[in-house]
Amino acid sequence: MVLDILQVIFVQRALITGIAVAAICSVVGIFLVLRRQSLFGDALSHMAFGGIAVGFLGNVYPLWAAFAFSILGALGITKLRQSTRIPPDAAVAVLLSSGLALGVVLANLAGGPNVNLNSYLFGSILLVSNEEIMMIMLISVGVLAVIAALYRKLVYMTFDEEQAKVSGLQVSKLNYLFIIVASITVVASIRLVGILLISSLIVIPSISAMMIGKGFKKTMLIAVSISVFSVVTGIIVSYAADTAPGGTIVLVTIAVFLAILGWKSVRKARQKEALITRL
């Protein structure tokens, strides 16, 4: 059954694209979660929604407009957060609300019900084209290359931003660069799980990996493994069961999260029981 599914051309395309997106989402997600910016991906996706609506209105490829809007919005909010006393969660709320409101208004101007936003809201990984595969692969390589080149600086800044400033790191510029990378990652992921579910793919594998309690590098590798497993399993199950791929992928990530949570609870109970027995 699985082998038959893997022989279908558009499933193969979906798997190639999905694995690439899963890798960059989980890598970027680790940094976002540790920086307590878990909802930033959600806000960026809603800003991308505004860009997609602009693309429809201006007869431009929607994802290109989404890239521009997400990056500009993220840079603007980062500048606002750094230059004012607005709390990070409030800044994210501003970005999220602005993108969603702009998208709704512009989508209506672009044609209302005649504008098909479903593939962007919920994802359409099984319909990805060869051109989109190439674009996403190039983006994935670029994102991973930037993260690898700045790995030590990003880790340092993530765990102790103030100390990173004292040590001479250009924290402000690194923050801007990382936000641009996160924005690109979010928009590249729209075709996989859609605007409404992107934050799940970014956050849940990272949280699941962190519960296992390994070092930073191992946690990142575990997060990538969980994300790739969820995407591959979700695509195969969605094709076999004729369900929405994006939602199925997220449900798999949640199932993995619950399994790890259950394992941790059982392990903790056994350790407690063993300690009582020794006493």
N, C-alpha and C positions, 0 to 999 in steps of 0.2 A: 504493500500500500504506500509506504513512505517513499520507496524507490520509484514508484510510478509517478508520484507527485513531483519528485525532484527532477524528473525528465521533462516536465512542462517548461517551456521556454520562459514564459512570463514569471513563473515561480523562481526560476534560476536568477532572473534579473532582480526580482524582489529580494532574494537572499543576499546577493552581492551588495546591493544598495543598503539593505538592512544591517548587515554586519558592519559596514563602514560607518553608518550613522550610529549604531550601538556603541562602537568603540569611542567615537568622539564625545557622545553624550555622557557616557560614564566617566571619562577622564575629566571633562569640564565639570561634570556634576560633583565629583569629589571636592574640588576646590570651592564650588558654590556652597555646598552643604557645610563645609568646615568654616567658611567665611560668614555663615549664618545668612546666606542669601538664597535660600532654597526656592523662594517664590520668584526670584529674579527671572528665571527661565519662563515662568508663566507670564510675567509682565512683558517680556520681550516678544513672546508669541502673540500676545494681544496687540502689541505695537506693529508686529508684522501683518496682522489682520488689517490694520489701517493702510499699510503699504500695498497689500494685495488689492484692496478696494480702489486705491489710487491707480494701480496698474490697469484694472478694468475700465476705470473712468477715462484714463489717458491712452487706452489701447496700447499699453506696454506690457511685456511679459511680467505677470504678477509677482513672481519670485524675485526678479531684479528690483522692483519697487519695494518689496518686503525687506530685502537686504539693506537698502538705503534708509528706510524708515526705522528699522530696528537699531541700526548702528547710530543714527543721529539721535534717536530717542534715548538710547542707553547712555551715550556720551553726555547728553543734556542732563539727564537725571543724576549721573555721577558727579558732574560739575555742580549741580544744585545741592547735592548731599555734602560735597566737600566745602562749599563756600557758605553754607547756612547751617543752622542747627536742626534741620529737619531729620528725624530719625530714619534709619534705613528702610524700615518696613513701611513708613508713611510715603517715602519717595517711591518705593515700588508700587504702592497703591495708586499714586498719581500717574505713573507710567502705564499701569494696567488699565485704569479707567479711561485715560486719554486715548489709548490705542483702540480700545473697544468702541468708544463713542464715535471716534473718527471713522472707523471701519463701517459701523452701522449707517451713519449719515451718507458717506461716499458710495457705499454699495447701493443704497436707495437711489442716489443720483445717477449711478451708472446703469441702472435698469431694474432695480428692485428684484422681484421674483424671477426675472429673466436671467439674472446673474447667478451662475451655479457655483456656490461657495462650498458645497459639501465636501469636495475632494480636499480642500484646504482646511476645513474645520475638523474633519474626521480622518484625514489621510487616505491615500489611494496607492499604496506601495505596489499592489499587483498590476497597476497600470503604468508604472514608470517606464519612460522611453529610454532609448540608447543614449540620447543627448543628455538626459537628466542623470543617467548613470555616470557618464563621464564627468559631469559637473560636480556631482556629489563625491565621487572618488577623488577628484582634484582638491576639493574643499577639505575632505578628510585628511589627505596627506599634508596639506598646508597647515591645518589646525594642529595635528599631531607633531609636525615639525617645529612649530612655534612653541608648543608646550614643552617639547624635549629640550629646545635651546634655552628656555627660561626656567627650566624645572626647579633648580636650586633656589633661584630668586623668588619664584612663586610660592614654593613651600615655606621659605623663610617668612615671606610677607603674610602668608595665610595664617601661620601660627602666632606671629608676634609682629604686627605692622609697625608699632612704635619703635621696637628695637631695630627693625629693618631700616627705618628712617635714620636712626642714630648711627647705624653702621655705614650709611652713605648711599644706600639704594635709592634710586629715583622712584619712590613708591607711587607717586601720583601718575607718572607716565606709565608705569607697569599696570596700574589699575585700569587706565584707559585702554591699554593694549589688550588686557585680559577681557575687558567688557566687550571689545570689538570681536575677539575670538568667540566669546560666548554668544554674541548676537548672530554671528555667521553660523555657528553650530545649531542654534535654535531654528533658523530659517531653513537650513539644509535638512532638518528633521521633519519639516512640515509634511513632506510627501510620505513619510513613514507612518506617523501616528496622528498627524493633524494638529491644528492650533490648540484644540481643547485638551489634548492629552500629553503634550510635549513635556511639561514639568514632571509628569509621572515617570517618564523614561529617564529623565535627568536625575531625579531625586531618589526614587525607590531602590534601584540597584546600588547606589552609593550608601544609603542607610543600611541596606541588607549586608553589604560587605563590611561596614564599620561594626556591626554587631558581632561579627566573628572575632574581632579583637586582635588583628595582626598589625604589623608595622605599616607605615604609609604606602610604600611601594607594593607590598603584598595586598593591602586593602584595595589599591587601585586596580591591580590585576584581577582580584576577585570580583570587583565591581564590573570590569569589562567582561569577564566570563559570564556573570549573571545576566548582564545586558544582552550579550550575543546569544546565550542560551534562550532567553525569553523571546528575542526577535525571531530566531530560527523556529523555535517551537510554535510561537504564535502564528507565524506565516503558514506553516504546514497545517496546523489545526484549523485555521480560518479557511484555508482552501478545502480541506476535507469536510468540514462541517458547514461550509458556506456561511461563515459569520464575518463581521467587519474586522479586517486585519488589525487596524490600530487598537481597537478595544480589546481584541483577543490578546495582543502582545502585552498590553498593560495588565490584563487579568493574570497573565502568566507571571509577570514581575511581582504582582501582589501575592500570588500563590507561593512563590519562592520566598518572599519576605515573611509570610506567615509560617512557612516551614522552618525557616531559620529561627524565628521567634519562638516557635514551639520547642525546637531543639534546645535553645538556650534555657528555656524554662525548665525542661526536663533535666538538663545537665545541672542547673543550679539546685534543683530539688534533690538530686542524687548526691551532690557534694555536701549539702546541708545534712542529709540523712547519714552520710558517711562520717561527718564530723560529730554528730550526736552519738553515733555508735562507738566511736573512739573514746568519747567521754564516759 
